[in-house]
């Protein structure tokens, strides 16, 4: 039976290809689901207070634990993305999730705050690796006209994972607060299922071609995609060495800065505000309804992500990045006026921020995969992901301190400034990559010729064609 993953538009892949892409999307999306799940699990366990009481978590340990998976993700994305460009997508795709599964099981047996911190750190390493492996692998198989559709599903699954975990934590905190071990260890279930789904998946044909292994690549293209290497620019992939310094070369430096900056400006406010969502909503004035309001907020962000997914291949990437980014800034500036706004209006503005965030939240799983070439794609995605996790960790660590010492107004104002910086950066540098194949969007000519950076246009190209210089 057809599903939302392979609903046929004009140029939808044939049924056999659709089945393969559906399986690959679920296998890669499982990693994103798990990332959202583990982040919310830790947040929910801390929000219940029972864990803090049972194992002696101080305010300092709470801040360290909340940032642990983000710090781990930084190092995982930074180092293991490069390793993946060197050794291939397929082996790393299994190793990272196996490590995550082991740590998830161990979470059930923690008896001290440092146990949670260390395991969160290692789980973050695995998640960081998966960020730089899963979405590039899916991007390298996906047809150009539907790439946003498939990649957008990954980001939706992150939000689904967050909502599901927060709901589980909410139920446990409400009914069995002493069962916080289950909340922490619950991510073992989706990790095991995802590991099974990844068994037997092939190597990326684009990566194989970038390493000169064309015959292997062509065999995979014909077997899994039921097409030839002439389609979607596969045949135009050129062998190239993986050099990390290429990310900072004149040809790719602006792309690297853009990918890091817009991702930081999306996640720094969001991770901080959602991790401490009950605290923020209490400061706005919800009181005893703050925990239920936080659960509603996660659902609103998910609805925003679904909206962005529906729009991404219809209106393009730039539109659903620039306007929602400015929308987030406006909403947070209004929340910062909470002392003069009615409680209901401050709450609506905060939820408006979450919805705007949701719309653009699918783009970190799309843009970085499109702007780097195959030889350094996972390196670029890993670096961007690592940079974003630094921002998220900083925001998550500083927000509770800011709320305590500066109050709600200044805290929300500073978060709004971050979104404003993201909006200005995106307005200046965000390209339109919609409909173009990865060989073209990642080629250095697209940047060096000035044909799309800073102008926001990259018209779909014929396979193997380079964007023309102006």
C-alpha positions in Angstrom: 0.0 0.0 0.0 1.5 3.5 -0.9 2.4 5.6 2.0 3.3 9.3 2.6 6.9 8.3 2.0 6.4 7.4 -1.7 3.2 9.3 -2.7 3.5 9.7 -6.5 4.0 13.2 -7.8 4.7 13.9 -11.5 8.2 12.4 -11.5 8.0 10.0 -8.6 10.4 7.0 -8.7 8.9 3.7 -9.9 7.4 1.3 -7.2 10.6 -0.7 -6.8 12.7 2.5 -6.3 10.0 3.9 -4.0 10.2 0.8 -1.8 13.9 1.1 -1.5 13.8 4.9 -0.7 11.1 4.2 1.9 13.2 1.7 3.7 16.3 3.9 3.5 14.3 6.9 4.8 13.0 4.9 7.8 16.5 3.5 8.5 18.1 6.9 8.4 15.1 8.7 10.0 15.3 6.3 12.9 18.6 8.0 13.9 16.9 11.4 13.9 14.0 10.0 15.9 16.4 8.6 18.4 18.2 12.0 18.7 15.0 13.8 19.5 13.9 10.9 21.8 17.0 10.9 24.0 17.2 14.7 24.3 13.5 14.7 25.5 14.0 11.7 27.7 16.8 13.4 29.7 14.8 16.6 29.8 11.7 14.8 31.0 13.6 12.8 33.6 15.1 16.0 35.0 11.7 17.8 35.0 10.2 15.2 37.2 12.5 16.0 40.1 12.5 12.4 41.4 15.8 11.6 39.6 17.5 14.7 41.1 16.4 13.7 44.5 17.3 10.0 44.2 20.8 10.4 42.9 21.7 13.9 44.2 21.7 16.0 41.1 22.6 19.6 41.9 22.0 22.7 39.7 25.5 22.3 38.3 25.0 18.6 37.5 21.6 19.4 35.9 23.3 21.9 33.6 26.1 19.5 32.7 23.7 16.6 32.1 21.4 18.8 29.9 24.4 19.7 27.8 26.1 16.3 27.7 24.5 14.8 24.6 25.0 18.1 22.8 28.7 18.2 23.7 29.0 14.5 22.6 27.3 15.4 19.3 29.8 18.1 18.7 32.8 15.7 18.8 30.9 13.0 17.0 29.9 15.2 14.1 33.3 16.9 14.0 35.5 13.8 13.9 33.4 11.0 12.6 32.0 12.9 9.6 35.5 13.1 8.3 36.1 9.4 9.0 32.8 8.6 7.1 34.1 10.5 4.0 37.2 8.4 4.2 35.9 4.9 4.9 32.3 5.1 3.5 28.8 5.6 4.8 27.8 2.0 5.3 30.1 0.7 8.0 29.8 3.8 10.2 26.0 3.7 9.8 26.0 0.5 11.9 28.8 1.1 14.3 27.4 4.4 15.7 24.0 3.0 16.4 25.4 -0.1 18.1 27.3 2.2 20.5 24.1 4.2 21.2 22.1 1.0 21.9 24.6 -0.2 24.5 24.6 3.2 26.3 20.8 3.3 26.3 20.6 0.0 28.1 23.2 1.1 30.6 21.1 4.2 31.4 18.6 2.0 33.2 21.3 1.1 35.8 22.7 4.6 36.6 23.1 5.4 40.3 24.9 8.7 40.2 24.8 12.0 38.3 28.2 11.4 36.7 26.9 8.1 35.3 24.1 10.0 33.4 26.6 12.6 32.2 29.2 10.2 30.9 26.6 8.0 29.1 24.9 11.1 27.7 28.3 12.2 26.4 28.9 8.9 24.6 25.4 8.7 23.3 25.9 12.2 21.9 29.0 11.0 20.1 27.0 8.3 18.4 24.2 10.8 17.5 26.7 13.3 16.1 28.1 10.5 13.9 24.6 9.6 12.7 23.9 13.2 11.8 26.8 13.3 9.5 26.1 9.9 8.0 22.4 9.3 7.7 21.0 12.3 5.9 24.0 12.6 3.4 23.4 8.9 2.6 19.7 9.5 1.9 20.5 12.7 0.0 22.9 10.8 -2.2 20.2 8.3 -3.2 17.2 10.6 -3.5 15.9 12.0 -6.8 16.5 15.8 -7.2 12.9 16.7 -7.5 12.0 14.8 -4.3 15.1 15.3 -2.2 13.5 17.8 0.1 10.5 15.5 0.6 12.7 12.6 1.8 15.2 14.6 3.8 12.4 16.6 5.4 10.9 13.4 6.8 14.1 12.9 8.8 13.6 16.2 10.6 9.9 15.5 11.2 11.0 12.2 12.8 13.3 14.2 15.1 10.3 16.2 16.3 8.2 13.0 16.5 10.9 11.4 18.7 10.9 14.4 21.0 7.1 14.4 21.3 6.9 10.6 22.0 9.7 10.7 24.6 8.3 13.8 26.3 4.8 12.1 26.4 6.3 9.0 28.0 8.2 11.1 30.5 5.0 13.1 31.2 3.0 9.9 31.9 5.8 8.5 34.1 6.3 11.8 36.0 2.6 12.1 36.6 1.8 8.5 37.6 5.1 6.8 38.6 7.7 9.5 39.3 10.1 7.0 40.9 10.4 5.1 37.5 12.7 7.7 35.9 15.1 4.9 35.0 12.6 3.8 32.4 12.4 7.3 31.0 16.2 7.4 30.6 16.5 3.9 29.1 13.5 3.9 26.8 15.6 5.0 23.8 17.0 1.4 23.7 13.7 0.2 22.0 13.8 2.5 18.9 17.6 2.1 18.7 17.2 -1.7 18.4 14.5 -1.5 15.8 16.5 1.0 13.8 19.6 -1.2 13.9 17.6 -4.0 12.4 16.2 -1.8 9.6 19.8 -0.8 8.6 20.9 -4.4 8.1 21.9 -5.0 4.4 21.6 -1.4 3.1 24.1 -0.6 0.3 26.9 1.9 0.1 26.3 5.3 -1.4 26.9 5.2 -5.2 28.0 8.8 -5.2 30.6 8.1 -2.5 31.8 5.0 -4.5 32.1 7.2 -7.7 34.0 9.9 -5.7 36.5 7.1 -4.8 36.8 5.9 -8.4 34.8 2.7 -7.8 32.4 3.3 -10.7 31.5 -0.3 -11.5 30.3 -0.9 -7.9 28.4 2.3 -8.0 26.6 1.6 -11.3 25.6 -1.9 -10.0 23.9 -0.3 -6.9 22.2 2.4 -9.0 20.8 -0.2 -11.4 19.8 -2.7 -8.6 18.4 -0.3 -6.0 17.2 2.7 -8.1 16.3 0.7 -11.2 17.9 3.4 -13.4 21.2 4.2 -15.0 24.1 6.4 -13.9 23.1 9.0 -16.5 20.2 10.0 -14.3 20.4 12.7 -11.6 24.1 13.6 -12.3 25.5 10.3 -11.0 27.8 9.9 -14.0 29.2 13.5 -13.5 30.6 12.6 -10.0 34.3 13.0 -10.3 36.9 11.1 -8.2 38.3 13.4 -5.5 40.4 13.0 -2.3 38.8 13.8 1.0 40.6 16.8 2.4 39.1 18.4 5.5 40.8 21.7 4.8 38.7 22.0 1.6 35.8 23.1 3.8 37.8 26.3 4.5 39.1 26.9 1.0 37.9 29.9 -1.0 35.5 27.7 -3.0 33.7 26.4 0.1 34.3 28.8 3.0 31.1 30.8 2.5 29.1 27.6 2.4 30.7 26.3 5.5 30.0 29.6 7.4 26.4 29.7 6.1 25.7 26.1 7.1 27.1 26.5 10.6 25.5 29.9 11.2 21.9 29.2 10.2 22.0 25.9 12.0 23.3 27.5 15.2 20.6 30.2 15.0 17.9 27.6 14.6 18.8 25.3 17.5 20.4 27.6 20.1 17.1 29.1 21.2 15.1 26.0 20.6 17.1 23.5 22.5 17.4 25.9 25.5 13.7 26.9 25.5 12.3 23.4 25.0 14.7 21.7 27.5 13.5 24.2 30.1 10.1 24.7 28.6 8.1 24.2 31.9 10.4 26.8 33.6 9.9 29.3 30.8 6.1 28.8 30.8 6.0 29.2 34.5 7.9 32.4 34.2 5.4 33.6 31.6 2.7 32.8 34.2 1.2 29.4 33.5 2.0 28.1 36.9 0.7 24.5 37.5 -0.2 24.1 33.8 3.4 24.6 32.7 4.2 20.9 32.3 1.1 20.3 30.2 1.8 23.5 28.2 5.3 22.1 27.5 3.8 19.0 26.1 1.5 21.1 23.9 4.5 23.1 22.8 6.3 20.0 21.4 3.2 19.1 19.4 3.0 22.7 18.0 6.7 22.5 16.9 5.9 19.1 15.2 3.0 20.7 13.3 5.3 23.4 12.1 7.8 20.8 10.9 5.0 19.1 9.0 4.1 22.4 7.4 7.8 23.0 6.4 8.0 19.5 4.9 4.9 20.1 2.8 6.3 23.4 1.5 10.0 22.6 1.0 9.8 21.1 -2.6 6.9 23.4 -3.5 8.2 26.9 -2.6 11.9 26.1 -2.1 14.4 26.3 0.7 15.0 30.1 1.0 11.4 31.0 1.7 10.9 28.5 4.5 14.2 29.6 6.1 14.2 33.4 5.9 10.6 34.3 6.9 10.2 31.8 9.8 13.6 32.9 11.1 12.4 36.5 11.3 9.1 35.2 12.7 11.0 33.5 15.5 12.8 36.7 16.3 9.6 38.7 16.4 7.8 36.1 18.6 10.6 36.0 21.1 10.9 39.8 21.3 7.2 39.9 22.1 7.6 37.2 24.8 10.3 39.4 26.3 7.6 42.0 26.9 5.9 39.5 29.2 5.7 42.0 32.1 3.3 44.2 30.0 1.5 41.5 28.1 -1.4 39.4 29.3 -0.4 35.8 30.2 -2.5 34.3 27.4 -0.8 36.6 24.8 2.7 35.8 26.0 1.9 32.1 25.8 0.5 32.5 22.3 3.7 34.3 21.2 5.8 31.6 22.7 3.9 28.9 20.9 4.1 31.1 17.7 7.9 30.9 18.1 7.7 27.1 18.3 5.6 26.9 15.2 7.9 29.1 13.2 10.8 27.1 14.5 9.1 23.9 13.3 8.7 25.2 9.7 12.4 25.9 9.3 13.6 23.0 11.5 13.6 20.6 8.5 16.3 22.6 6.7 19.4 21.5 8.8 18.7 18.0 7.3 18.6 19.4 3.8 20.8 22.5 3.2 24.2 21.1 4.4 23.7 18.0 2.4 23.2 20.0 -0.7 26.0 22.6 -0.6 29.0 20.3 -0.1 30.5 17.9 -2.7 30.4 14.2 -2.2 34.1 13.9 -1.2 33.6 16.2 1.8 29.8 16.0 2.3 29.7 14.2 5.6 32.7 16.3 6.8 30.7 19.4 6.0 27.5 18.1 7.5 29.5 16.9 10.6 31.2 20.3 11.1 27.9 22.1 10.7 26.2 19.7 13.1 29.1 20.1 15.6 28.9 23.9 15.4 25.1 23.8 16.0 25.6 21.6 19.0 28.1 24.1 20.5 25.4 26.7 20.1 22.7 24.4 21.6 24.9 23.4 24.5 25.8 27.0 25.3 22.1 28.0 25.1 21.0 25.1 27.3 23.7 25.8 29.8 23.1 29.5 30.0 19.3 29.8 29.9 18.6 28.7 33.5 21.3 31.0 34.7 19.9 33.8 32.7 16.4 33.2 33.9 17.6 33.2 37.5 19.8 36.3 37.3 18.4 38.4 34.5 14.8 37.3 34.3 12.4 36.3 31.5 12.5 39.5 29.6 16.2 39.8 29.0 16.5 36.0 28.4 13.9 36.1 25.7 15.4 39.2 24.2 18.8 37.6 23.8 17.2 34.5 22.2 15.4 36.8 19.8 18.7 38.5 18.8 20.1 35.0 17.9 17.1 34.4 15.6 17.5 37.9 14.1 21.1 37.1 13.2 20.0 33.9 11.6 17.4 35.8 9.5 19.9 38.4 8.3 22.5 35.7 7.5 20.0 33.7 5.5 18.7 36.7 3.6 22.3 37.4 2.5 23.6 33.9 1.8 20.9 31.3 1.6 20.9 29.7 -1.9 18.0 28.1 -3.7 19.0 24.5 -4.4 15.5 23.2 -5.0 15.3 20.8 -7.9 19.0 20.7 -8.8 21.1 17.5 -8.5 23.8 17.1 -5.9 26.6 17.1 -8.4 25.7 20.6 -9.4 24.8 22.1 -6.0 28.0 20.7 -4.5 30.3 21.7 -7.3 32.8 24.5 -6.6 31.7 26.4 -9.7 28.4 27.1 -8.0 30.3 29.2 -5.5 33.3 30.4 -7.3 31.3 31.6 -10.3 29.0 33.5 -8.0 26.0 32.1 -9.8 23.9 31.3 -6.8 25.5 32.3 -3.5 24.1 35.6 -2.4 21.5 35.7 -5.2 19.2 33.0 -4.0 18.8 31.2 -7.3 20.0 28.0 -8.7 17.7 26.8 -11.4 17.4 23.0 -11.9 20.1 21.8 -14.3 20.3 19.0 -16.7 22.3 16.0 -15.5 26.0 16.8 -15.6 25.5 20.5 -16.4 27.2 23.1 -14.3 25.4 26.3 -13.3 26.4 29.0 -15.8 28.4 32.0 -14.6 26.5 35.3 -14.9 
